[in-house]
Amino acid sequence: MLWGILKQLRFQLRTVEPALTPGNWLRSVCSRSSSSGLPFQEGEGKASSYSEARWKDTAETVIIGGGCVGVSLAYHLAKAGMKDVVLLEASELTAGSTWHAAGLTTYFHPGINLKKIHYYSIKLYEKLEEETGQEVGFHQPGSIRIATTPTRVDEFKYQMTRTHWQATEQYIIEPEKVQEMFPLLNMEKVLAGLYNPGDGHIDPYSLTMALAAGARKYGALLKFPARVTNLKPRSDGTWEVETQQGSVRANRIVNATGFWAREVGKMIGLEHPIIPVHHQYIVTATIPEVKALKKELPVIRDLEGSYYLRQERDGILFGPYENQEKMKVQDSWVTNGVPPGFGKELFESDLDRIMEYVENAMDMVPVLRKADIINIVSGPITYTPDILPMVGPHQGVRNYWVAIGFGYGIIHAGGIGKYLSDWILEGEPPFDLIEVDPNRYGKWTTTQYTEAKARESYGFNNIVGYPKEERFAGRPTKRISGLYNILNSKCSMGFHAGWEQPHWFYKSGHEPGYKPSFRRTNWFQPVGLEYQQVMQKVGVIDLSPFGKFKVRGKDSLKLLDRLIANVIPKVGFTNISHMLTPRGRVYAELTVSQQSPGEFLLVTGSGSELHDLRWIEEEIVKGGYNVEVENITDELGVLGVAGPSARRVLQKLTSADLSNDAFKFLQSKPLTISNIPVTAIKISYTGELGWELYHRQEDSATLYGAIMEAGQEEGIDNFGTYAMNALRMEKAFRAWGSEMNCDTNPLEAGLDHFIKLNKVVGNTTSGSYSYSIQKSLAFAYVPVELSEVGQRLEVELLGKNYPATIIQEPLVLTEPTRTRLQKKAGKS
């Protein structure tokens, strides 16, 4: 019957319903009762939905937005003891995306630390009703991700190796077990399932009301309707938050306004890269086969079919994720703003857009073909370019925080509320979540880019998640180095904070292009050749995506002495330094060069540019330092030249003496290379003889051409970041974001050489192949008692355990160390 009804509905939609206009949405399509076509709202009507009459003129924290994320933050801040927490909501709690959400909850996430967010949310939701007295409608029948291809089974095995970082249960189950748990499935294509006990779904409205009850219980003020009309920053870092009811002076503000976030950001001159997306799901009436079951069905995610499906009372709720060609974004809201009055409304449904996925669902769960439809829900949810939310303090604006861009706000709400509360109260994040840092985006993130990536991300919701994944929509941005047009056709580019950077270069006889895999793929041998190029000859790499800051001013020495855990380098020298949090965690790694007295060049990784700049700017304000910081990332290009012949090639292009005695390791000098001014630093992440050459971006192509021409006799060639990673791992160089971050202190990460002093779990952090000893290589955190050289271990990979041995590091000595030992041997 579902099939016949859908065909009839498609006809009606084409012939009856008018086109969607800003004033033509469906308002609260049906009452929230037991006969509602929306997910059952078990807690509606309880006292938590009221707004208090009182008003506060001052607040420690003002949260703007009363969806589940904003209310969760109010709850956590108040529960943790913060006084004067005020939440302002324009219409009523849950308005926007929360009220119509499907409410799915899962422990699963393909990342590492976002699993902590999911875990905390579920554990909170389990006890929230008892704590607040509010029903939450939480169901935990578990969930099963369905694999119907061998590649998907590989992905499950890959994810099983990553789940050991966390305490959550996760299992690969055989088809027989899948059928036992979900007897209504068509098992013809099912190869395996990835099962998470404790997953399920929750009523979003009831959840928000319970969080609201808890927030009030602990002293927070939740005020609505109270639309924010203006935000005024004050010179002391506080904010004047203006509403139609009056103003509140706040020490900090948090934008948690869902698809209104762009408009709130515009009040202070920010363009947040989020965009509203149409998401649809279908709710059926009672299905006899479902009603006859003795326990609730687990949530199903058919990954190849690209939809989720769960039991809704005695029927089924299922929602697809259309591909990027079929999905729809509400781009008019980006240019014209959200229509006034839009709050608890829905869009008109569009069955033509999702029929392919409906058919997939009916093939997998055949009882759907006979089901009657109660409702088709089509509502707005917000997407960022990479599908992940934006969470944390925003660079460039004091005491302005965001919690926006949640495509999966229900499962994130509890954990993000706790995460942000801890950060606000403790002054540092409780653990590393740079993947949701709002400062991963910058001025290069245009509206066109945001829409292209949001389309891609929505359509890729259920694609296979390979290691070293690349996605190509919206690329390139305006952030291309001076070498992009020269190198683009010769290599496989990777995306780094808006930049295009060569990952590896094509070689004759080897298949070019991006070919992702869970096993060795087409880049394995070409990267080996690049490794040999650097070890035996000389190679050139484009390092322009590095984040680069100029620091100067009378207090620059005091600032850096406060910021970094290493000593300040002398004029003309560079060192490797780390910015540590108050708890001693590694917030960032930089190279620091003192170019002239009191003037410094700070260099960080591409993905950390604004993340690190925000921390530096915050320290300047807190310490009252008289310092100027200039972000020169886009102005400077960087070329790395490395290998035993690097000196010989560069010496042909400059009159400066590049000998070891004249140009020491970690020395920094202004030079001219082929008549082009550069700042040359004798350093290389490869661990081989090399220089990093900082120059004007417009000189990149000319400088590159001169170096490549000068190196013909030495057999010069390009190399990319994959080869550099293999080289750095052999030298035992740690990488920020992998071996060290806000989850580790510098001693745990083996950085004691860089720390001047007045957790260990069994997981790998980076993996590569050692082309020198022809074996796989990894960094890992292991218990101290298992960390001795020679200790035999096993490493799990795609469901199999492989023998491994802890080795003396580094596997290959750096070039400066080899040179020093050779001199010492010569003297003796």
C-alpha positions in Angstrom: 0.0 0.0 0.0 2.9 2.4 0.7 4.0 2.1 -2.9 0.5 3.0 -4.2 0.1 5.8 -1.7 3.4 7.3 -2.6 2.6 7.3 -6.3 -0.7 9.0 -5.5 1.0 11.5 -3.3 3.6 12.3 -6.0 0.7 13.1 -8.4 -1.0 15.3 -5.8 2.1 17.2 -5.1 2.7 17.9 -8.7 -0.8 19.0 -9.4 -2.1 20.7 -6.2 0.7 22.1 -4.0 2.1 25.5 -5.0 5.8 26.2 -5.1 7.5 27.0 -1.9 7.9 30.7 -1.2 9.1 32.5 2.0 5.6 32.7 3.2 4.4 29.3 2.1 5.6 26.8 4.6 3.5 24.2 6.5 2.9 25.3 10.1 2.8 22.5 12.7 1.3 20.0 10.2 -0.6 18.1 12.9 -1.3 18.3 16.6 1.2 16.6 18.9 -1.0 13.9 20.1 -1.0 10.1 20.1 -2.2 10.2 16.5 0.5 12.6 15.4 2.4 11.8 12.3 5.5 13.3 13.9 7.6 11.3 16.4 5.7 10.8 19.6 6.2 13.8 21.9 6.0 12.0 25.2 6.8 15.0 27.5 4.9 17.8 25.9 2.7 20.0 28.0 4.8 19.7 31.1 5.6 22.9 33.1 9.1 23.1 31.6 7.9 24.9 28.6 7.0 28.1 30.5 9.1 31.3 30.4 9.9 33.1 33.6 8.7 36.6 34.1 11.8 37.9 35.8 14.6 39.7 33.9 18.4 40.1 34.6 20.4 43.1 33.6 23.7 41.4 33.9 24.9 37.8 33.3 28.0 35.8 33.4 27.0 34.0 30.2 24.2 34.7 27.8 23.2 31.8 25.5 21.3 32.8 22.4 19.1 30.1 21.2 16.7 27.6 22.9 17.2 24.5 20.9 18.5 21.3 22.6 22.2 22.4 22.3 21.6 25.9 23.8 19.5 24.5 26.6 22.0 21.8 27.3 24.7 24.4 27.8 22.5 26.4 30.2 21.9 23.2 32.1 25.6 22.3 32.4 26.8 25.7 33.3 24.2 26.2 36.0 24.7 22.7 37.4 28.5 23.3 37.5 27.8 26.3 39.7 27.9 29.3 37.4 25.7 32.1 38.6 23.8 34.3 36.3 23.3 32.0 33.3 20.7 33.5 30.9 19.3 31.9 27.8 17.4 34.0 25.3 15.1 32.3 22.7 13.4 34.3 20.0 10.1 32.3 20.0 9.8 29.1 22.1 12.1 26.3 23.2 12.8 23.7 20.5 11.8 26.1 17.7 14.0 25.6 14.6 15.4 22.2 14.0 15.0 20.5 17.4 11.3 20.0 17.5 11.0 18.0 14.3 14.2 16.0 14.5 14.1 12.2 14.2 15.9 12.0 17.5 18.5 9.3 16.7 21.1 8.5 19.3 24.3 6.5 18.7 27.6 5.7 20.4 29.1 5.4 16.9 31.2 8.1 15.2 34.0 7.5 12.7 36.2 9.9 14.5 38.0 9.3 17.9 37.1 12.1 20.3 33.6 12.9 19.0 32.8 9.4 20.3 33.3 10.9 23.8 30.6 13.5 23.0 28.2 10.7 21.9 29.0 8.6 25.0 28.4 11.4 27.4 25.1 12.4 25.7 23.7 8.9 26.0 24.8 8.4 29.6 23.2 11.8 30.5 19.9 11.0 28.7 19.7 7.7 30.6 19.5 9.5 34.0 18.0 12.8 33.0 14.4 11.8 33.8 15.3 10.7 37.3 17.2 13.9 37.9 14.6 16.4 36.6 11.3 14.6 36.9 10.6 15.1 33.2 9.9 12.3 30.8 12.4 12.1 27.9 11.0 9.3 25.8 14.4 7.5 25.5 14.4 4.2 23.7 17.6 2.1 23.5 17.0 -0.9 21.3 20.5 -0.7 19.8 21.5 0.0 16.2 22.9 -2.0 13.3 24.8 -0.6 10.4 24.3 -2.9 7.4 27.1 -3.9 5.1 26.1 -5.2 1.7 29.5 -4.9 0.0 32.9 -6.4 0.8 34.4 -2.8 1.0 31.8 -1.9 3.6 32.8 -5.0 5.6 36.4 -3.7 5.5 35.2 -0.3 6.8 33.5 -2.1 9.7 36.8 -3.8 10.5 38.6 -0.5 10.3 36.1 1.1 12.6 36.5 -1.8 15.1 40.2 -1.0 15.5 39.3 2.6 16.2 36.6 1.9 18.8 39.2 0.6 21.2 40.0 4.2 22.1 36.6 4.3 23.9 34.7 2.4 26.4 31.6 1.9 24.2 30.5 -1.5 23.0 30.6 -2.2 19.3 30.6 -5.6 17.5 30.6 -6.9 14.0 27.8 -9.4 13.8 27.1 -12.1 11.2 24.0 -12.0 8.9 22.3 -14.6 11.1 22.5 -12.4 14.1 21.3 -9.4 12.1 18.2 -11.3 11.1 17.6 -12.5 14.6 17.7 -8.9 15.9 15.7 -7.5 12.9 13.5 -10.3 11.5 11.8 -8.0 9.0 14.9 -7.5 6.9 15.4 -8.9 3.4 18.7 -10.7 4.0 19.7 -11.3 0.3 22.4 -8.7 0.2 23.4 -8.5 3.9 27.1 -9.5 4.5 27.5 -8.2 8.1 26.3 -5.7 10.6 28.0 -3.3 12.9 26.1 -3.4 16.1 26.1 -0.8 18.9 24.1 -1.8 22.0 22.6 1.1 23.8 21.9 3.1 20.6 18.4 4.2 19.9 16.2 7.4 19.8 14.8 10.0 22.1 12.0 12.5 21.9 13.7 15.8 21.1 11.0 18.0 22.6 10.9 16.0 25.9 14.7 16.0 26.0 14.9 19.8 25.7 12.1 20.3 28.3 14.0 18.0 30.8 17.2 19.9 30.2 15.3 23.2 30.7 13.8 21.9 34.0 17.4 21.0 35.1 18.7 24.4 34.1 16.1 26.2 36.1 16.6 23.8 39.0 20.2 24.9 39.2 19.5 28.6 38.8 19.5 29.5 35.1 17.1 32.0 33.6 15.4 30.8 30.4 13.6 33.7 28.7 11.3 33.6 25.7 10.2 35.0 23.5 13.2 37.3 23.7 14.6 37.9 20.2 18.1 39.4 20.2 18.1 42.5 18.1 21.7 43.7 18.5 25.0 42.8 19.9 27.4 45.5 21.1 31.0 44.6 22.1 32.4 46.7 24.9 36.0 47.8 25.4 36.4 45.7 28.5 35.5 42.5 26.5 31.9 42.3 27.8 28.8 42.4 25.6 25.6 44.5 25.5 22.9 42.1 24.4 19.8 44.0 23.2 16.4 42.5 23.0 12.9 43.9 22.6 12.4 43.3 26.4 15.6 45.1 27.4 19.4 44.7 27.5 21.7 42.3 29.3 25.3 43.0 29.9 27.2 39.7 29.6 30.8 38.6 30.2 30.5 36.2 27.3 27.9 35.3 24.7 27.3 31.9 23.0 25.6 31.8 19.6 23.5 28.6 19.6 20.8 29.7 17.2 20.8 26.9 14.7 19.8 28.1 11.2 19.6 31.7 12.5 23.4 31.6 13.3 24.4 33.5 10.2 22.2 36.4 11.1 23.4 36.6 14.7 27.0 36.4 13.3 26.3 39.3 10.9 25.5 41.5 13.9 29.2 41.5 14.7 30.6 41.3 11.2 31.1 37.5 11.0 29.9 35.3 8.1 29.4 31.9 9.6 29.7 29.1 7.0 26.4 27.3 7.6 23.5 26.6 5.3 20.0 25.2 5.9 19.3 21.9 4.3 16.0 20.2 3.6 15.8 16.8 5.4 12.8 14.5 5.0 11.6 11.5 6.7 8.5 9.3 6.4 6.3 8.0 9.3 4.0 5.1 8.8 0.9 3.9 10.6 0.8 0.7 12.5 2.3 -2.2 10.6 0.9 -5.6 11.9 4.2 -7.3 11.6 5.9 -4.6 13.7 3.1 -4.7 16.3 3.4 -8.4 16.6 7.1 -8.2 17.7 7.8 -8.8 21.4 10.6 -6.2 21.6 11.5 -3.0 19.9 13.5 -3.3 16.7 17.0 -1.9 16.6 17.7 1.2 14.5 18.9 0.2 11.0 21.2 2.2 8.9 21.4 0.8 5.3 24.6 2.5 4.2 24.4 1.6 0.5 20.7 2.5 0.5 21.6 5.8 2.2 18.8 5.9 4.8 18.1 5.3 8.5 15.1 3.4 9.7 13.6 2.9 13.2 10.5 1.7 14.9 8.0 4.5 15.7 5.4 3.0 18.1 4.0 0.1 16.0 5.1 1.6 12.7 8.3 2.6 11.0 10.1 6.0 10.6 12.7 6.2 7.9 14.7 9.1 6.4 17.0 9.2 3.4 20.1 11.3 2.6 19.8 12.1 -1.1 22.9 12.6 -3.2 24.2 16.0 -3.8 22.5 16.4 -7.2 19.0 15.6 -5.7 19.3 17.2 -2.2 18.0 20.7 -1.6 19.5 23.6 0.3 17.5 26.7 1.3 19.9 29.1 -0.2 17.5 32.0 -0.1 17.9 32.1 3.7 21.6 32.7 3.2 21.1 35.7 1.0 17.8 37.1 2.4 17.8 35.7 5.9 15.3 33.4 7.6 11.7 34.5 7.0 10.2 36.4 10.0 8.0 34.2 12.0 9.6 30.9 10.9 10.0 28.8 14.1 7.9 25.6 14.4 7.2 25.2 10.7 8.0 22.7 8.0 8.7 22.8 4.3 6.5 21.1 1.8 7.5 17.5 1.1 9.1 16.5 -2.2 8.7 12.8 -2.8 10.3 12.9 -6.2 13.5 13.8 -4.5 13.6 10.7 -2.3 11.7 8.0 -4.2 15.0 6.2 -5.1 15.7 5.9 -1.4 12.2 4.9 -0.5 12.5 2.0 -2.9 15.7 1.0 -1.3 14.0 0.9 2.1 11.1 -1.1 0.7 13.5 -3.6 -0.8 15.4 -4.0 2.5 12.2 -4.0 4.7 9.5 -5.5 2.5 6.6 -4.9 5.0 6.9 -1.2 4.1 5.3 -1.9 0.8 2.0 -2.6 2.6 2.2 0.3 5.1 0.1 3.4 5.3 1.7 6.8 5.7 0.8 9.1 8.6 3.2 11.9 7.6 6.1 13.1 5.5 8.2 15.5 7.5 10.4 18.0 5.7 12.3 20.4 7.9 15.4 22.5 7.9 18.6 21.4 9.5 21.9 23.2 9.3 25.1 22.0 7.7 28.7 23.3 7.7 30.9 22.6 4.8 32.4 19.4 6.4 29.2 18.3 8.2 30.7 18.8 11.7 29.5 21.5 14.0 31.3 24.7 15.0 32.0 24.7 18.7 34.1 27.0 20.9 35.5 30.5 21.1 35.8 32.4 17.8 39.0 34.0 16.7 39.1 37.7 16.3 36.1 38.5 18.6 36.6 38.6 22.4 34.3 36.4 24.5 32.1 35.3 21.6 31.5 31.6 21.5 29.6 29.4 19.0 27.7 26.1 19.2 26.2 26.0 15.7 26.0 23.9 12.5 24.7 20.8 14.1 23.4 18.3 11.5 23.0 15.8 14.4 22.1 18.1 17.2 20.2 15.5 19.4 23.1 13.2 19.9 25.6 16.1 20.2 23.6 18.2 22.6 24.4 16.6 25.9 28.1 16.1 25.3 28.7 19.5 23.7 26.9 21.2 26.5 29.3 19.5 29.0 32.3 20.1 26.8 31.7 23.9 26.4 30.7 24.3 30.0 34.0 22.7 31.1 36.0 24.9 28.7 34.3 28.1 29.8 34.8 27.3 33.5 38.3 25.8 33.4 39.8 28.0 30.7 40.8 25.2 28.4 39.0 22.4 26.5 38.6 19.1 28.5 40.0 17.2 25.6 40.9 17.8 22.0 38.2 18.5 19.5 40.0 20.6 16.9 37.8 19.0 14.2 34.9 21.1 15.4 36.9 24.3 16.1 35.0 27.2 14.5 38.4 28.6 13.5 39.0 25.8 11.0 37.2 28.1 8.5 38.4 31.5 7.4 37.9 34.3 4.9 38.4 31.8 2.1 35.1 30.0 3.1 32.8 31.8 0.7 29.0 31.2 0.5 29.5 29.4 -2.8 32.1 27.1 -1.2 29.8 26.5 1.8 26.9 25.5 -0.4 28.9 23.2 -2.6 30.5 21.4 0.4 27.2 21.2 2.2 25.6 19.5 -0.8 28.5 17.1 -1.0 28.6 16.4 2.8 24.8 15.7 2.9 25.0 13.4 -0.1 28.1 11.7 1.4 26.4 10.9 4.7 26.7 7.2 4.2 29.6 6.8 1.8 32.6 4.6 2.8 34.9 6.4 5.1 38.4 5.7 3.9 41.7 6.7 5.6 43.2 9.8 4.0 39.8 10.7 2.5 39.6 13.6 0.1 36.4 15.4 -1.0 36.5 17.6 -4.1 33.4 19.8 -4.2 34.1 23.6 -4.0 37.8 23.2 -4.8 40.0 25.0 -5.3 39.3 28.0 -3.1 41.0 31.3 -3.6 43.8 29.9 -1.3 46.2 28.4 -3.9 49.9 28.8 -3.8 51.9 30.2 -6.6 52.8 26.7 -7.6 49.2 25.3 -7.9 48.9 25.8 -11.7 52.4 24.3 -12.2 51.9 21.2 -10.1 48.1 20.5 -10.2 48.3 18.1 -13.2 51.4 16.3 -11.9 50.1 15.2 -8.5 47.3 14.2 -6.2 46.4 17.3 -4.3 45.2 17.3 -0.7 43.0 19.9 1.0 44.5 21.8 4.0 42.5 24.7 5.5 41.5 26.0 2.1 44.9 25.3 0.5 45.7 22.8 -2.2 48.9 20.9 -1.4 50.6 18.0 -3.2 50.2 14.7 -1.4 52.1 12.6 -3.9 53.3 12.9 -7.5 52.4 10.8 -10.5 55.1 8.5 -11.9 55.3 6.9 -15.3 54.0 3.3 -15.1 51.8 3.9 -12.0 48.1 4.7 -12.0 47.4 8.3 -11.3 44.5 9.9 -9.4 42.7 9.6 -6.1 42.1 5.9 -5.4 41.2 5.4 -1.7 41.5 2.0 -0.1 41.8 0.3 3.3 44.9 -1.4 1.8 47.9 -0.3 -0.1 46.8 1.7 -3.0 48.2 3.4 -6.1 50.3 5.9 -4.2 52.3 3.4 -2.3 55.2 2.8 -4.8 55.3 6.4 -6.1 55.7 7.7 -2.5 58.5 5.2 -2.0 60.3 6.7 -5.0 59.8 10.2 -3.5 61.2 8.9 -0.2 64.3 7.7 -2.0 64.5 11.0 -3.9 64.9 12.9 -0.6 67.2 10.3 1.0 69.6 10.0 -1.9 69.3 13.2 -4.0 67.3 16.3 -3.4 63.5 17.1 -3.4 61.3 20.1 -3.3 58.0 20.4 -1.5 55.4 23.2 -1.4 54.8 24.1 2.3 52.9 27.3 1.6 49.8 26.2 3.7 51.8 26.7 6.9 50.2 29.2 9.3 52.5 32.2 9.7 52.4 35.0 12.2 54.6 38.1 12.7 55.0 39.1 16.3 56.6 42.4 17.3 56.4 45.0 20.0 58.1 46.0 23.2 56.5 43.1 25.1 57.1 40.4 22.5 59.8 38.6 24.5 57.6 38.6 27.6 54.6 37.3 25.6 56.6 34.4 24.1 58.2 33.6 27.3 54.7 33.2 28.7 53.3 31.4 25.7 55.9 28.7 24.9 57.5 26.0 27.0 61.0 26.3 25.4 63.6 29.0 25.7 63.3 32.0 23.4 65.7 31.6 20.4 68.5 34.1 20.0 68.4 36.5 17.1 69.0 34.7 13.9 67.9 31.3 15.3 64.8 29.1 15.4 63.5 26.5 17.8 60.6 24.1 18.1 58.3 25.2 20.8 55.0 24.2 22.3 52.1 26.2 23.7 50.8 24.4 26.8 47.4 24.7 28.5 47.2 25.5 32.2 46.9 21.7 32.8 50.1 21.2 30.8 48.5 19.8 27.7 49.9 20.4 24.3 47.7 23.1 22.7 50.0 23.8 19.8 53.4 23.2 18.2 55.2 26.0 16.4 58.6 27.0 15.1 59.7 30.3 16.6 62.4 32.4 14.8 63.7 35.7 16.2 64.5 37.5 13.0 65.6 40.8 14.7 65.6 41.9 18.3 62.0 41.6 19.5 60.6 40.6 16.1 59.5 37.0 15.6 58.2 34.7 12.9 55.9 32.0 14.3 55.0 29.1 12.0 52.3 26.4 12.7 50.6 23.7 10.8 47.9 24.6 8.2 45.0 23.2 10.2 46.0 25.1 13.3 46.3 28.6 11.9 43.4 30.4 13.5 43.2 27.9 16.3 46.7 29.0 17.4 46.2 32.7 16.6 43.1 32.8 18.9 45.1 31.4 21.8 47.9 33.9 21.2 45.5 36.8 21.0 43.7 35.7 24.2 47.0 35.6 26.1 47.9 39.1 24.8 44.6 40.5 26.2 44.8 38.6 29.5 48.4 39.7 30.1 48.0 43.2 28.8 51.1 42.8 26.5 52.1 45.7 24.2 52.5 43.4 21.2 51.3 43.4 17.6 50.5 40.1 15.9 50.0 40.0 12.1 48.7 36.9 10.3 50.8 36.7 7.2 49.8 33.2 6.1 48.4 34.2 2.7 51.2 36.6 1.9 54.2 34.2 2.3 54.9 31.1 0.2 57.2 28.4 1.5 59.4 26.0 -0.4 61.1 23.1 1.4 64.3 21.8 -0.2 65.7 18.7 1.4 68.2 15.9 0.7 71.9 15.3 0.6 72.3 17.6 -2.5 70.1 20.4 -1.1 73.1 22.6 -0.2 74.8 22.1 -3.6 71.7 23.1 -5.5 70.9 26.2 -3.5 74.6 27.3 -3.4 74.4 27.8 -7.1 71.7 30.4 -6.7 73.1 32.5 -3.8 76.4 34.2 -2.9 75.7 33.5 0.8 77.8 30.7 2.4 75.6 27.7 3.1 78.3 25.5 4.6 77.7 23.8 7.9 80.0 26.2 9.7 78.5 29.3 8.2 74.8 28.2 8.3 74.1 26.1 11.3 71.1 23.8 12.0 68.1 25.9 13.2 69.7 29.1 12.0 67.5 31.7 10.2 68.9 34.2 7.7 67.7 36.6 5.1 69.1 35.6 1.7 68.6 36.2 -2.0 68.0 33.0 -4.0 68.2 33.7 -7.7 67.8 37.4 -6.9 64.6 36.7 -4.9 64.6 37.7 -1.3 63.8 34.9 1.1 64.1 34.1 4.8 65.9 30.8 4.9 65.6 28.5 7.9 67.9 25.5 8.1 65.3 23.0 9.2 63.3 20.2 7.5 60.5 18.0 8.8 62.1 15.2 6.8 65.0 15.1 9.2 67.4 15.4 6.2 69.7 18.3 5.2 67.3 21.0 4.2 66.0 24.6 4.2 62.6 26.1 4.4 62.5 29.2 2.1 59.9 31.9 3.1 59.2 34.3 0.3 56.5 36.5 -1.2 53.7 34.4 -2.6 54.0 36.1 -6.0 57.6 34.9 -6.2 56.8 31.2 -5.7 56.7 30.1 -9.4 59.9 32.0 -10.3 61.8 30.7 -7.2 60.6 27.1 -7.8 61.6 27.3 -11.5 65.1 28.5 -10.6 65.6 25.8 -8.0 64.4 23.1 -10.3 66.6 24.3 -13.1 69.7 24.6 -10.9 69.1 21.0 -9.6 69.0 19.2 -12.9 72.5 17.8 -12.5 71.7 16.5 -9.1 68.5 14.8 -10.3 66.1 17.1 -8.4 62.4 16.2 -8.3 59.2 17.0 -6.4 57.9 15.2 -3.3 54.7 15.5 -1.3 53.3 15.3 2.2 52.9 11.5 2.2 56.6 11.0 1.7 57.4 13.7 4.2 55.2 11.8 6.7 57.2 8.6 6.1 60.4 10.5 6.6 59.4 12.2 9.8 58.1 9.0 11.4 61.5 7.2 10.8 63.1 10.2 12.6 60.6 9.8 15.4 59.3 13.3 14.9 55.9 13.7 16.6 53.0 15.4 14.8 50.6 17.8 16.5 47.1 16.4 16.2 48.3 12.8 16.2 51.0 12.1 18.8 50.3 15.3 20.8 47.3 17.5 21.4 45.1 18.6 24.3 44.7 15.0 25.4 48.4 14.5 26.1 51.1 16.3 28.1 54.5 16.9 26.4 56.3 14.2 28.4 53.8 11.5 27.5 54.3 12.5 23.9 58.1 12.2 24.2 58.7 15.9 23.8 61.0 16.3 26.8 63.8 17.7 24.6 61.7 20.7 23.8 60.3 21.3 27.3 62.4 23.2 29.9 61.0 22.3 33.4 61.9 25.0 36.5 47.8 8.3 30.0 48.9 5.9 28.5 46.6 3.6 26.5 47.3 1.0 23.9 46.5 2.7 20.7 48.4 3.8 17.6 48.3 7.5 16.6 50.2 7.6 13.3 51.0 4.9 10.8 53.2 4.8 7.7 55.6 2.5 5.9 59.4 2.6 6.5 60.9 2.5 3.0 64.3 2.0 4.6 63.7 -1.2 6.4 60.7 -2.3 4.3 58.3 -2.6 7.2 55.2 -0.8 8.5 55.8 1.7 11.2 53.5 3.3 13.8 53.6 5.6 16.8 51.6 4.2 19.8 50.7 5.0 23.4 51.2 1.8 25.4 51.4 1.1 29.2 54.8 1.9 30.6 55.5 -1.7 31.5 55.1 -2.6 27.8 57.3 0.3 26.5 60.7 -1.3 26.6 62.7 -1.7 23.4 62.3 -5.2 22.1 58.8 -5.7 23.7 56.7 -7.8 21.4 53.1 -6.6 20.8 50.3 -7.1 18.3 48.7 -4.4 16.2 45.1 -4.9 15.0 44.4 -4.0 11.4 41.2 -4.8 9.6 40.2 -7.4 12.1 43.6 -9.2 12.1 46.4 -9.0 14.6 49.9 -8.5 13.3 53.1 -9.0 15.3 55.0 -5.8 16.2 58.1 -4.9 18.1 58.9 -1.7 20.0 62.1 -0.3 18.5 64.8 2.1 19.6 63.9 5.5 18.2 64.7 7.1 15.9 64.7 4.4 13.3 66.8 6.7 11.1 69.0 9.4 12.6 68.5 13.0 11.4 71.0 14.5 9.0 72.4 16.9 11.7 72.9 14.0 14.1 74.6 11.9 11.4 76.9 14.8 10.5 77.8 15.4 14.1 78.6 11.7 14.8 80.7 11.6 11.6 82.8 14.6 12.8 83.2 13.0 16.2 84.3 9.8 14.7 86.8 11.6 12.4 88.3 13.4 15.4 88.7 10.2 17.4 
